[in-house]
């Protein structure tokens, strides 16, 4: 249960830090309304679900060879520690504002979604962001070798949280006051995220050494 709380907390805090998926959802909500934005949200969630399933499947296979499992856990712990340091180091560097429909968002520059239906745009954004894959591989390594039912539970939980959070953001994204209040706390959120990821990464390294 303690592991689940740490993983769920790290995952949710990571969602609070804006990235390409967030900017794509924001632009879709402002430019095309909630209906398209919800399609984007579903695409992003499906992409995350696919990456989660791939991460669990890959680590379960790797766990059959002890040295490969140890290597993945060591690299996963190092990546989480790196992410944590980066989140803390650059906390406050991102300005969270309601984006203009006339300004290109970062997702537009990196994701081929122009003219693409919302579902496909979200799917491409989630799948083509390498940080998503690395993050879920690291979490799978942190969990070790959970049972199949536990894997389903973790996977459904993270998929649901991504979908619910993104849809909620799509609903409120057009309200500058809400975005401004969230932006004022973004530095604290990013530092909390960094601390939790770093602690989780150090915990993985400690478990390997014991």
Secondary structure, DSSP 8 states (H G I E B T S, - for coil): -HHHHHHHHHHHHHHHS--HHHHHHHHHHHHH-HHHHHHHHHHHHHHHHHHHHHHHHHHHHHTTSHHHHHHHHHHHHHHHHHHHHHHHHTTT-S------TTS--HHHHHS--TT--HHHHHHHHHHT-HHHHHHHHHHHHHH-S--HHHHHHHHHHHHHHHHHHHHHHHHHTT-HHHHHHHHHTHHHHHHHHHHHHHHHHHHHHHHHH-
